[in-house]
Amino acid sequence: MESRCVKTVCIVLLLTASTYFSGCTDSSKSKEQKQAHKAVKQALQEFAKNGDMQQVQSILRSVPSQGAGPAIDIIKANVSLTQASDSSAKLPSTEKTANESLTEIKNLTSRINAMILKKDQTADAIQQRKTMLDTLQNGSEDALGLKGLQDIRNEREASKTEIEEQIAKLNEQANQAKTEAENIQAKANEYFEKARITTDLAEQAKIEQQANGVLAGDSNSTGKSYYMSQYQDALDQVASLDSNLEIISIELENLNSEIAQTSQKIQDYKAADAQLDLQQTITSMTSQIDQLNGAMNSKLSGLNETVAEYKKISNEAVQFLDTAISTFNRIPRDNSDIQQIVKLLQADALSTKAALLADQSTFYAMISANLSAIAAPADKSVSSSLLTGSEDYKAAAVKITQDAFDGFDLADTEYEGLNFKPNCPVIRNRLLNLFGKAKLAVLFEKTEIYAAAAESAKTIVAEATNCTEELQDSYITKTLDSLK
């Protein structure tokens, strides 16, 4: 809440009133004026001693307005405004406490969600183990597909053995063909050597022809090339079978690993200790969840208490403002100068009250939105209380919002009715009042209300050509920019 009355103003008014009453002669003073003079003097002394505005208010409350003049009522009203300002000054620290509580609730909810998920996963594991145990106890050892894996392994091992036998046979054939080819080459070499040492050329040619005949083969024998072809063909087949054998060996390695793991699982399922450990884990996690829920509910209760304290402080400030507004209302409006001053003070007080209600509504809306966001991913066992709180605070925010809008309108009407509207500080306060209304309209998506407030602000600024300098401070500039 932006208070437009400070203690200094109130004390200046007290001093002014003291001077006013002192200026009257004893003979001209009425009983009420004398009482007022005494009360103002006492209030000044009390404030000088300890700065207690509540005590000042208590003293002034005893002064009758009738016969004491409007000054005493203005002083009383401004003291009430100061008390409202003092009360509302406590609200930021309360908001901070509420935000801290929301952060703690969010963290606790996240921990609860994680623990519930882990508990559910463990419960599923227990159920799977129980189902498997029932199956195993009924004599079905193949519940995890162990027999199927073993059958596949046996098939792969048979295939491996068959391939290894084929490879061995082919290697033998290759060796035989190679030996035959080498024998033929050796026999031919004998003829070539004999031809080399023969001096008769005709005989030499005849012998070489015999050597070539041995290599090529004749009708009664097979040549070297035939056996070399058999040899290479056998080697090619061995290479292909070696590739298949490597693939089967890898499959067997994986199967053996899977069989070992499955066998271990079966043993684990049969182990009573493992089942007991999981059940104890469930019990432990249930206890932890209960503790976290207790802590979360405690924090939620603490948040509710903080919000209740915020409401108490805010309502107290509103009551002070209502007292000030009521006091302004009973001041006679027969003096034009006094009338305008009172109307200005009353307009500021109405605007301050509206802003305070808007802050309260915004605060409730913030709490509601945060609780709803925290509840969204939460388990149903947790989200129920959070959503209930969210809905309650949302309803409270909506209820107060209309009162705030009405308050802003009342204040604007008072500002509009002032005779010294061109006064720049008045214009500034009126713009701030419209800004408060527009800001609240944005929060609650009241498009028409926002548009009307923005349009009014634009019109006022356009007409206030003599107030350019007064409207340049950072706060009012940001205010105007937000309404463009």
N, C-alpha and C positions, 0 to 999 in steps of 0.2 A: 504494500500500500504506500503510495507516495503522499505523505502528509503535507498539507499546505498550511499547517499551523505548527509553530515551534514554541518552546518555552519562552524564548526571548520576546516573541510577539506578545505572549500573555503577560509577561512581566512589564513590558512597555505599557500595555493597557492598564495594568494595576497601578503603575506610577501615574498615568494620565488621570485615572479615576481618583487617585489620592489627591492629586493637585486640584482636580475639579471640586471635590468635597471640601478641601481645605480653604478654597477660595470663597466659600460661603460664610457669612458672619454667623455667629452663634444664634443671633436673634432670627436670622432668616432660615436657619436649618430646621427642617421638620424632624420629627422623631425618627422616621425611616432613613433620612439622609445622615443623621448622626450615627445611626446604627450601621449604615453602609460604610461611612468613613472609618468607623472603628474596625469593622471587619476587614476592609481593604488594608488598613495599616497593620493589623494582626497577620493577615495573609502574607504581606511583604516581609514581615519579620520572620515568619515561619519558613518561608522559602529561602531567605538569606541564611537562616540557621542550618537547614539540612536539605534544601532543594526538594522537599517532599510535595509533589503536586497533588497527591491524594489528600494530604492534610489541608492544602490550600482550598481544594474543592469542598472539603467538609466544612471549613470555616465560612466560605462564601455561600454555601447552601442554606445557611441559617438567616441570610439577609433577605428580607421581603422585597420583591421587585417593585411593588406599588409604592410610589412616592420616592423611590431611590433613583429613578431615572433609568434610561436604557443602557447606560455605561456598565452598570453592575451585571446586567444580563449578558451583555457582550463578553464581559470578563468571564462569567460563569461558563458560557458556551465554549469559549476558547480554552478554558482549563479542561473541559471535557474532551475537546479535540486533542489536547496534548496528552491526556491520559489514553485516548484511543491510539495515538501514535506510539506511546510507550508500550502498550499492549502488543500492537502489531509488529513492533521491533523484535519480538520474541519468535515470530513465525519462521524466519529463515532457518534458525537452528533446529526447529521442529521438523521442517521439511528435510533438512539434511539427515536427521535421525531416521525419518521414514525411508529415504532413499537407501540408507545403509541397511535397513531391515529388508528392503526389497532385494538388495544384492545378496544378502545372506540367505533369504528364502530361495532365490534362484539357484544358488550354489548347492543348498541342501536338496532341492528338488532334483537337480542333475545327479547328485550322488545316489539318491533313492532310485531314480530311473535305472541307473547303471547296475545297482545292486539287484533290483527286481529282474532285470534282463538276465543277469548272471544266475540268479536263483532259478528262473524258468529253464534256462539251458541245462542246469544241473538236474532239475526235475525230469527233463526229457531224457537225459542220460540214464537216470535211475530207471525210468520206465522201459527204455530200450534194453537195459541190462536185465530187468525182470522178465521181459518177454523172451529174451535170449536164453535165460536160465530155464524158464519153463520149457522151451523147445529142446534144450540140451538134456534136461531131466527126463523128457519123453523119449529119449534115445536117438534123436536126430542130430548126429554129429556133423551133418552137412548143412547146419543152419546158416553158417557163414560161407558156404560154398567151398569148403575144404576139399571134399571128395572130387568135385568138379575140377578144381585146380590140379589135384593129384592125377586125375585121368588125363588132363591135357598134358601134364608133364610126362606121363608114361608114353603118350603118343609122340611127343617131341623127342624123347629119348630113343624110341624105336626108330623114328625117322633118322635120327643122328647115327644110330648104329648101322642102319641100312646104307646111308650115304658113305660112312667110313668104309664099309665092306666094298662098295662100288669103287671107291677111290683106290683101295688096296688092289682090287682086281685089275683096274685100268693101269695102275702103276706097274703091275706085273706084266701086262700085255705090252706096255711101252718098253719095258726093259727087254722083253723077248724080241720085239721088233728091232730095237736098237742093236741087240746082239747079232741078229741075222744080218742086218745091214753091215755091221762091222766085219762079220765073217766073209761076206761077199767081197767087201773092199780089200780084205787081207788076201783072199785068193787071187783077185785081180792084180793086186800089187806084186804077187809072186810072178805072174806072167809078164808084167811090165819090167821087172828086174831082170828076168831071163832075156827079154828082148833087148834090153840095154847092153847086155854083155855079148850078144850074138853079133858076129861080124858080117855074116851073110845078110845082105839087105832084104832079099826076098824072104828069107826065114824070119828075119826081124819083123817084117810087116805081117807075116802070118801069125806070129806070136802075139803081137799087139792087138790083132783082130780078135784073137781068142780072149784076151784080157777084157776088151770092150764087150764081148759077148757075155762074159761072166757078169759084168756090171749091169748090162741091160737085161740079162735073162734070156732064156730061149723057151722052146716049147716044153721042155722037161723041167725047167726051174724058173724061179721068180727073181727079178732083178732087185738091185739095191733101192731104187726109188719107191718101189711098192712098200718095202718095210719102213722106209723113212716116212712115208705118208701115214702108215698105220701108227707109227711112233708119235707123230705130231697130232694126229686125231685123238689119240689117247690122252696126250698132255692137255689138249683143249678141253676135253670132257672133265678132266681132273680139276682144271681151273674153275670151271662152272660149278662143279660140285663143292669145291672149297668155299665159294661165295655163299652157296646155300647152307653149308655147314656152319659158317660164321653167324649167319642170321639165326639159325636154330640154337646155336650156343648162347647167343644173347637172350633169346626167348627163354631158354632154360634157366639162365641166371636170374632173370626177372621173376620167373615162376617160383623158383626156389626161395627167393626173398619174400614173395607174397605168401607162399605157403607157411614159411616160418612166422611171419607176422600174424597170419590168421590163426595158426596154432597157439601163438602166445595170447591172442585175444580170447580164445576159448578157455585157456587156463585162467586168464584174468576174470572172465565171467564166472568161472567156477569158484573163484577165491572169495570167500565171505568177507574178508577184511576190506576189499575194495568197495563192496556194497555199503559196508558200515561207514567207511570214510566219506562216501558221497552223502549219506544220510546225515552224518554229523555236520558236513559242510552246509547242507540245507538248514539245519537247526541253527547253526552259527549265523548264517546270512539272514534268517528270519529275525533273529535277535537284533542284528545290526539295523535292519530295516525298521523295526519297531523303535529303536533308539533314535534313528534319523527322523522318523515320523514325529516322534515326541518333540525333538528339537525344532522341526519345521513348524509344528502346531504352536510351540512356545513362541517362535519368532513371529508367526502370524498373529498371535494374541498380542505380542508386543507392538506389532505394526498397528493393530486396531486401537491399542491404548494411545499410541502416538498420534493417530488420526483424531481420536477423541480429544486429546490434549490440544491439537491444532484447532479443532472446532470450538473448544472452550475458550481458547485465547481469542480466536477470530470473533466469536459471538460477544465476548466481553468488549472488544474494540467496537463492534457494531452498536452495542448498548450505549457506550460512551458517545458515539456519533449520534445515535437517536436522541440522547439527552441534549446534546448541543443543538441539533436541528429543532427539537421541541422548544428549547429556550429561545432560539432565534424567532420561532413562530409567534411567541407571545410578546415580543417587543413591539410596542406601538409604531405604526408606520406613518405618523403624522409629520415627521421631520424628513424632508426629501433627502438630505445628505445622509442622515442616519439610516434611512430606509434603503438607500442604494448600497451602503456599506454592509448592512445586515444581509441584503439579498445576495451580495457577492460572497460573504462568508458562508451563507447557507448553501449557495450553489457549489462552493468548494467542498463543503461538508457532505452534501449529497453525492458529489462525484467521488469523493474519497470512500464513502460507504459502498457505492456501486463497485469501485475498484476492489475493495476488500472482499465483497461477495463474489466478484469475478475470480479473484485469486483462490478463494475457497472452492469454487466450482472447478477451476483448472486443476487444483490440487487433487480433488476427488477423481477427476477424469484421468489424471496421470497415474494414480494408484490403481484405478480400474484397468487401464490399458496394460500396465505392467503385470498385474496378476493374471490377466487373460493371456498375455504372451508367455508367461512362465508356465501356465496350465496347458497350453496347446500341445507340447510334446510329452507331457507328463502322463504317467500311468493313471488309469481311472481312479485308483484308490487314493491318489494324491490330488488329482485335478479337481475333484468335486468341491472341496472346501475352498480352493482358490477361485474357482468359477463363481461360487456363491458370493464370495467377498467382492469379486469383480462386478457382478451384477448389482449388488447393494450399493457400491460406491458410484456406479454409473447412474443409478436412479437418483442418488443424492445430488450428483453433479447437475443432472437435468433439472431437478426441482429448484435448485438455487439459481440456475442460469437465468430463468425468467425474471426473478427478483432483481438480478444484476442489470439486465437490459432495461427494466422499468426504472431502476435507479439512475442509470446513465441518461435516460430520456428526461426524467425529472430535473436532473442537474442542467441538461442542455436548455430546457425551458426557462430555468432561472437565469442562466447566462444570457439567453435571448432577450429577456425582459429588462436587462440592465440599461440605464440611460447612458452610461459611459462605455458602450460596447467598443468604440474605437481604441480603448485602452489596451496596449499591447500585452501586458501581463495577463489581463482577462482573456484576451484572444488565445494566448498560449495555453492557459488552463482549460479553455473550452476545447481546443484541439486535442489536448491530452485526454480529455473526457471522451471525445469521439474515437480516439485511438483505442482506448480501453474497450469500448463497445465493439469496434471493428475486430480487434484481436480476439475477443471472445466469440464473435460470430464466425470467424475462420475456424476456430477450434471445434465448434459444434456444427459446422457446415451450414450456417444460416446465410445463404447467399444474398438474399434480398436485404437483410439487415446490414450486412457488410457493405453492399453497394450503396445503400442510403447514407451510411456513416461516411464513406469515402467521398461521396458526392458533396455532402455538407462541408466536409473539411476542405475540399478543393475550392468551393465557393467562398468560404471564409478567408482562405489564404489569398485568393484572387482579389478580394476587397480590401485586405489589410496591407495596402501598398506602403503605409508608413511604418510597418513593423518588420521590415526585412531583416534588420540587424538583430532584433530580439528573437527572431525565429531561426537563427543560424546556429544555436548551440547544438552539440552532437546529438543529444537525445531527441529533441524536437525534429531535427533534420531526418534522423532515421525513422521517426514516427511518420513524417510526411511521405518519405520515400515508400514506406510500406503500404500507404494508402493510394498510391498511384496506379 
